[in-house]
Amino acid sequence: GSLSLTKQLMRDHERIAARMAEEGSLFKERLKTPEAREAFAAFAERRPPDFTKF
């Protein structure tokens, strides 16, 4: 149940922290891509993104 899952997560905190750090690093790299720049520009300009050029 919920309690056993919570206990398992607490025991595996180092593995979870490492995975979160890895995901954060990958996400940070994705923010530098042309696709991300187009998405942010489209949001700021209040228009739909155009991903056809990628």
CORQUIBEL-V854899 format. One record per pair of residues at least 4 apart in sequence whose ideal C-beta (glycine too) atoms are under 6 Angstrom apart, sorted by the first residue. I is the first residue (numbers start at 1). GAP is how many residues later the second one is. If there is no record, write none. Layout:
BEGIN
i->I gap->GAP
i->I gap->GAP
END
This chain:
BEGIN
i->12 gap->4
i->31 gap->5
i->35 gap->19
i->38 gap->11
i->39 gap->10
i->41 gap->4
i->42 gap->5
i->42 gap->7
END
